[in-house]
């Protein structure tokens, strides 16, 4: 549709400030289309801001680097702590946010504390599907998205250093991928929760998702 002029958008934004504060949590296995769904929600509700955990993790990859999987894991834990701090600052301001990542069980408690502390309503959208399809999409995404930060798929990384073949992580086979998804336990429940099967994108009821968010904004 036509773009809103700045003054119209500001008037709409002022009215929305009277609505409930909503935190949209999008999670699911790699390859399930979390970033795509975030973008669709942003189109419908432009006052939301997308704040993915990967943004902070990539900053830490560039700032510190890592030489092995142990250092990489420790760096991810540090970047997660920083992510929580930044998220809290934004929630303290009352911002409407979409957060997306393969959020697993360990994230549930800190998120719950922030939601309760700052009076948000949470909507959790967990993307599920045939794991063979999701694994195929994950592999295809990494081949297609040449601009994706290399720290996500390397065993060793330092900004500006040449990448060797031995630095690349091996993608899991289907059995390993299934075990990974089970172990991570992505089925966190924050606020009103819905599971969406994305095996066939053409069958996804995106209108239902938009209605759920709208309902929590207006109830």
HELIX and SHEET records of a PDB file:
HELIX    1   1 UNK A    6  UNK A   16  1                                  11    
HELIX    2   2 UNK A   34  UNK A   44  1                                  11    
HELIX    3   3 UNK A   53  UNK A   64  1                                  12    
HELIX    4   4 UNK A   69  UNK A   92  1                                  24    
HELIX    5   5 UNK A  105  UNK A  117  1                                  13    
HELIX    6   6 UNK A  131  UNK A  144  1                                  14    
HELIX    7   7 UNK A  150  UNK A  153  5                                   4    
HELIX    8   8 UNK A  165  UNK A  167  5                                   3    
HELIX    9   9 UNK A  174  UNK A  184  1                                  11    
HELIX   10  10 UNK A  201  UNK A  203  5                                   3    
HELIX   11  11 UNK A  206  UNK A  218  1                                  13    
SHEET    1   A 5 UNK A  49  UNK A  50  0                                        
SHEET    2   A 5 UNK A  97  UNK A 100  1                                        
SHEET    3   A 5 UNK A  22  UNK A  28  1                                        
SHEET    4   A 5 UNK A 121  UNK A 128  1                                        
SHEET    5   A 5 UNK A 192  UNK A 197  1                                        
END                                                                             
